[in-house]
Every structure is written in structure tokens, then in C-alpha cells.
Amino acid sequence: MRTLSSIIFLLALLLPVSAGGQEEASGNPGGLLIRSEDSFLEPLQKRDSVLVADQFRYGFHLKNVHEGTRFAFPDFSKGFMEGVEIVSPWRLDTVKVQGDRRGPKTYDIDASLIITSFDAGKYDLLPLSVVRASGADRVDTLLFDSQPLDVRVMPVDTATYQLHDLKGQIRYPLTFRELLPYLLAFWGVVVLGILVWVLIRSGRKRKQVAARQEPPHLVALRKLDRFRGNKFWAPEKQKQFYSGITDALREYIDARFGIDAQEMTTAEIFEDMRKVDLSSDLYQEMKTLFETADLVKFAKAFATDAENSAALPIAVRFVTTTYQSQLAEEKENEGGTA
């Protein structure tokens, strides 16, 4: 329920309260000491008996409170009573609202605080009082009767009572039903991984088959054509430039001559290239190109503009020359066979 903070606030003054049914309050002209309805004591824990540390709402009901009425509640900030502690301070809840929009409203209000006790015993709780200001000079004191509180502890059978050590945490065995979601998730991940691996592998195979169906010299010339121009001559791009050219040449050498150039060093490649029918000038140019590429890629050296401008023409000339020699060999073989 929402609190009537807009129409009710606490006064700093708490008037003295004396016994009596309805008397004039001393020090307050026109003020009355009014004995009101009984207070209530409600346990927050619903059980048959009251145990140590149980919490209770202790308060009272106010009915037909007119709009604009002000209240001051007892200040228990320094303590409530011996054996009883306050857990939560005063709280106001609106239970019911009467009246229409045009006229003044009246309210039914619950005022309570939460108390507890950590000592077993019987207590007569302090009576509750509230100061009500309903006009410019009209101040009344409402007095509510106290409630009894009987706090008990759990009974202990001293005849059969034995001290026991602390027990460890109970561990219940896992059932198949509990493990089933994890097993399904594991096998789902495994199957998904296998499907991804199969798709990637089949894609690579299709690319390899397509590359094999296309002549090696066309594949090499198409890859080399990407590096035309001088945009790759900048020092920070030379590694990409020479890596691209030599990778295309390694694949071509592998496909054309059967030399596993992609898994060999430069020295090993040109050791096997001596067996190839290749002019000494082109052989030396190719060897110089690969050595320059090694310096750029692994020694962080920078090639000159002359070396950069000569790299791509040397690679293209090597591919076209060896391809033309291959065509000549095939024609000679066809002529000899005929």
C-alpha cells in the first residue's frame, strides 16, 4: 500500500501521555487524551508458536483520517524496551480511501514497526501513542493498549540429547535425466563441428579441382596480374608484394615441373631447377627475384625501385617462356607420334 506522505508527516514534538480514557492533555489547550482501538501484533512468520528471533508487526489502525491531518509518532531510535529490539522503524500504509475527487477524502491507515526478541521470555510490550493535529490549535493524543509477547526457544530433550559434529554437504548422485541435457549439448557441438569441417574440406577440394582443370600458366598469370602498378612498392607493402609474386610462382613451378616448391626453400628450389631446360639468364633472374623476396620477407630489408619494377616482368616472362617451351614440346611429341 502506498504511504500517505503527501498528507501525513511526523511532528518533532511528542506530547506527554497520561493514563485515562478521555482526558484533557496537560500543556495542550483543548487537547484530549483518547484511548483508541486495540493495537495489533502480527507475526511475519506464520507458525504455531513464537520462537527467538521471529519478527512481528506491532502497530495500530487509524480509521477515517481526514485529509490534512498531521501525526507525530513515538521516537524509538534509542531503543524500544529491554529484551525487545526494533528491526524496522515506523511505516504507514493506506488501507482504504473514501471520498470523491471534488470533496475532501478520508483514509484508513495502518501504522506499524517491526520488532523482534533474541531472549526467551514473556513481555508486556510498551503501549503505543500518537499525537494527532487535526486543526490549527487542536492537538489530541491517541493511546493504544499494549500487547503481550511470549518468546520461546526450541525444546531440548536433555535425556537423549547428544553432541554431534558438523555434517558435510549432502551430495546426491547424478541421474541420467540430469546428465541428458549436457550429453545432448556435447554431441550437438561435435556434430556441428564435423559438419563445418566437412563443408570447409569439400569447399577446398572444389577449389583445388577447379584450379587443376584450369591451365597452370593462366592461374599464375591471373594471380600475378593483381600486383601490376607501383602501389605495392611502398616499404610497408613490399612484403605483401614479394610474397604474392613468389607464392604464385611456387604454385606454378609445382604444377608445371612437379617440384614441390611450396614446401622448399629458395636454395632447394633452384637446386632442382637446374634440371629444367631454362636459359641461364632467366634462371639467374628468377633466383635473384626469390633471394630479394627472402630479404624483404624475413630480413625486413627494403628493395629498390629498380628491383621492384623488374620483379613482376621477370615473373611473367618466366611463366610465358616455360609455357611456350611446353607447347613446343607437345607439338614435337605429336609430330613424332604421327
BELBELSUL-V148461 format. One line per field, one symbol per residue. phi: phi as a letter, one per 40 degrees, with the letter a starting at -180 (. if undefined). psi: psi as a letter, one per 30 degrees, with the letter a starting at -180 (. if undefined). A space follows every 50 residues. Layout:
BEGIN
phi: ???
psi: ???
END
This chain:
BEGIN
phi: .cccccbbacccbbccbbcicabcccgbdgcbcbcbcccbbbccccacbc bdgcbbcbaabbbfcccgcbbbbdcbcchcacgbbccbcdbbbccabbhb ccccbbbbbbbabbbaabbcibbbcccbbacbbbacbbbbbcbbccbcbb bbbccbcccbcbcbccccccbcccbccccddccccccccccccccccccc ccccccccccccccddccccccccccbcgbccccdcbccccccccccccc ccccccbgccccbbcccccccccccccbcccccccccccccccccccbbf cbccccccccccdccccccccccccccccccccccccc
psi: kkkifffklklfkjkkklllejlkkkfjkfkkjkjalllljkkfjjlelk lkglkkkjalkkkhkkkfkklklkjgfgldlkfklkekakkkkjekklla fellllkkkkkllkllkgkklkkjlkkklkkkjgaegjkljkkkllkkjj kllkkkjfegkkkklkklkkjkkkleeefeeeeeeefeeeeeeeeeeeee eeeeeeeeeeeefkkeeeeeeeefffgllgfgfkeffeeeeeeeeeeeee eeeeeefgkiffglleeeefeffffkjkkeeeeeeeeeeeeeeeeeefgh lklleeeeffeeeeeeeeeeeeeeeeeeeeeeeeeee.
END
